[in-house]
Amino acid sequence: MRLKTVLFVSAMAAAPLTAWAAEWDGRRVLLETADGQQIEIATLSGGPKGYSVTMNDAAFSDHFLSMRPFKCVEGPEKTWCHVPYPYDINRTAESDLTDLEYDFLFVWKGKTEYGIDMWNGVYYLLEPEGDAFVGRLHEMNMDILAAPPDDGNLRPVRDVDLEESDPESHWLPVLRITD
């Protein structure tokens, strides 16, 4: 069992039931700057037993980078590009928040850079915070997702693949899911 799952179950016992049991219809998914400015990137429907994500197209611009299309949020110095998870996912969150984390993978690039480098992967490790879920930025090499995982392995990103990031070193260090 992953350490994150154990921590999630422990936190879930202490968290208000409304954060876990309530339907998620209309919950907003926000990226936050270090100074608290928010960009709404998606909304959720459903709940822990099964959810869907609707991306907010108005928050993104279209980019063609490294020979493929990306939806990106442009910042003053960095651009955050959404990387849709390319493999099977259950889209449930009854025992942990990993599926939600996989739905909000990003890769960043410098504002003036032409292409992207999958080494600049962004993974928001989600935890409960009151009635919300808050994701703290972790860095990862997205190249680990270049090849499909083994059959039945719906969770190929391991704790060892994530490196906690300095929040001051990135434009959007927080992902928040809230009412």
C-alpha positions in Angstrom: 0.0 0.0 0.0 1.3 3.4 -0.9 2.2 5.7 1.9 0.0 8.3 0.4 -3.0 6.0 0.6 -2.3 5.3 4.3 -2.1 9.1 4.9 -5.3 9.7 2.9 -7.3 7.1 4.9 -6.0 8.6 8.2 -6.8 12.1 7.0 -10.2 11.0 5.8 -11.1 9.8 9.2 -10.3 13.3 10.6 -11.8 15.3 7.8 -15.4 16.5 7.7 -17.6 14.0 5.9 -19.0 16.7 3.6 -15.6 16.9 1.8 -15.8 13.2 1.0 -19.4 12.1 0.9 -21.1 15.1 -0.8 -21.6 15.2 -4.5 -19.0 17.2 -6.3 -21.3 18.9 -8.9 -20.0 22.3 -9.5 -16.8 22.0 -7.5 -14.2 24.3 -9.0 -10.6 23.4 -9.8 -8.3 26.3 -9.4 -4.6 26.9 -10.0 -3.2 29.4 -7.5 -0.2 31.7 -7.7 2.1 32.1 -4.7 0.3 35.4 -3.8 -3.2 33.8 -3.9 -4.5 34.8 -7.4 -6.7 32.0 -8.8 -7.4 30.7 -12.3 -10.4 28.4 -12.7 -9.3 25.6 -15.0 -12.1 23.0 -14.5 -15.3 21.9 -12.8 -16.2 18.5 -11.4 -19.4 16.5 -11.6 -20.4 13.4 -9.8 -18.7 12.4 -6.5 -16.2 10.0 -5.0 -17.8 6.9 -6.5 -17.4 8.3 -10.0 -16.7 11.8 -11.3 -16.1 13.6 -14.5 -14.0 16.7 -15.3 -15.0 19.6 -17.6 -12.1 21.7 -18.5 -12.6 25.5 -18.6 -11.6 26.3 -22.2 -11.5 30.0 -21.5 -8.6 29.6 -19.1 -6.4 28.0 -21.8 -4.9 29.0 -25.1 -4.0 26.5 -27.8 -0.3 25.7 -28.4 1.4 23.3 -30.8 4.6 22.3 -29.0 7.0 19.5 -29.7 4.8 18.3 -32.6 1.6 18.0 -30.6 -1.3 20.2 -29.5 -1.6 21.4 -25.9 -4.0 23.6 -23.9 -1.9 26.0 -21.9 -2.3 28.7 -19.2 0.1 31.5 -20.0 1.9 33.3 -17.2 4.3 36.2 -17.0 7.4 34.0 -17.2 6.2 30.4 -17.5 3.5 28.6 -19.4 1.6 25.7 -17.8 0.4 23.1 -20.3 -2.2 20.5 -19.4 -1.1 16.9 -20.1 -4.3 14.7 -20.3 -3.5 11.3 -18.7 -3.3 9.0 -21.7 -4.2 5.6 -20.1 -7.1 4.0 -18.3 -8.3 5.7 -15.2 -11.3 4.9 -13.0 -12.2 8.5 -12.0 -13.1 7.4 -8.5 -11.9 8.8 -5.2 -13.3 6.5 -2.6 -10.0 5.3 -1.2 -7.5 8.0 -2.3 -7.2 11.0 -4.6 -4.8 9.6 -7.2 -7.3 9.6 -10.1 -7.9 13.3 -9.5 -4.2 13.9 -9.4 -3.8 12.2 -12.7 -6.5 14.4 -14.3 -4.5 17.5 -13.5 -1.0 16.8 -14.8 0.9 19.7 -16.3 4.2 20.4 -17.9 5.8 23.9 -17.8 7.9 25.7 -20.2 9.6 29.1 -20.2 7.6 31.8 -21.8 10.1 32.2 -24.7 10.9 28.5 -25.2 9.7 26.9 -28.4 9.1 23.4 -27.3 8.4 21.5 -24.1 10.6 19.3 -22.0 8.7 16.4 -20.4 11.3 16.6 -17.5 9.4 19.7 -16.4 6.3 17.7 -15.3 4.0 19.0 -12.6 2.1 16.7 -10.3 -0.2 18.2 -7.6 -0.3 15.8 -4.6 -3.8 16.3 -3.2 -4.7 16.4 0.5 -7.9 17.3 2.3 -8.1 20.8 3.8 -11.5 21.5 5.4 -14.2 21.0 2.7 -11.6 21.3 -0.1 -8.7 19.4 -1.6 -5.4 21.2 -1.9 -2.6 20.0 -4.2 1.0 21.0 -3.5 3.3 21.1 -6.5 5.7 18.2 -7.0 8.0 17.9 -9.9 8.3 14.8 -12.0 9.8 13.5 -15.2 6.7 12.9 -17.4 8.8 10.5 -19.6 7.7 7.7 -17.2 4.3 8.0 -18.9 5.7 7.6 -22.4 5.0 3.9 -22.5 1.7 2.3 -21.3 1.9 0.8 -17.9 1.5 -3.0 -17.4 -2.0 -4.3 -17.8 -4.0 -3.7 -14.6 -1.6 -1.1 -13.3 -3.8 2.0 -13.1 -1.3 3.9 -10.9 2.1 3.9 -12.6 3.4 7.1 -10.9 5.1 6.1 -7.7 6.1 8.3 -4.7 9.7 7.9 -5.7 8.9 9.5 -9.1 7.8 12.8 -7.3 10.0 15.4 -5.9 8.6 18.1 -3.6 9.1 21.5 -5.1 10.0 24.9 -3.7 6.7 26.8 -4.0 8.6 30.0 -4.6 10.3 28.6 -7.7 7.1 28.1 -9.7 4.3 30.4 -10.9 1.4 28.1 -9.9 2.4 26.1 -6.8 -1.1 25.2 -5.6 -4.1 23.4 -7.1 -7.3 23.8 -5.1 -10.6 21.9 -5.5 -13.4 23.8 -3.7 -17.1 24.7 -3.8 
